[in-house]
Amino acid sequence: MEISEIRIKLLENQRDKLRAFASLTVDRCVVVRDIKIIEGPSGLFVAMPSRKLMDRCFDCGGKNHLRARYCNDCGARLESGRGESDLRGRPKLYADIAHPIHQAARDFVQGAILSAYRSEIVRSQEVGYVAQSFEDLDYQAYEEEWPEKELEE
Ligand SMILES: [Zn+2]
């Protein structure tokens, strides 16, 4: 697999641990967007794009995030601790949309993205720095719905 391009969108003055967004182009053919670079307790790591897992309200059938305490549609109180747990016993609240399928690929992708991130930080300190273009992404929306997930990792 050849990584043809990595774009990094640095985020500054974040209160949470999100440091940047990245997009990755594979073999000049496929783009994976919405990759997050997060400052974790043991250093930076890469989170692949993910979606919230949902389940249905027993009363009205409305869909709710597994962490929701009340139904978005009918307001019924929802049980806590819904959904499955991961191997470490933590609730599984998100599912990756695109991800490497084995450890070697994961290491390769993460290494390349973190390397691009560090280069982007160096570039950003140069006079006349222009951030890479990401006009296809609505980061504002992402920052608004920024979940609790990453703070737990
Ligand atoms: Zn409901």
Residues whose N, C-alpha, C, O or C-beta is under 5 A from the ligand:
A	BS01	ZN	C57 D59 C60 G61 G62 C71 D73 C74 G75 A76
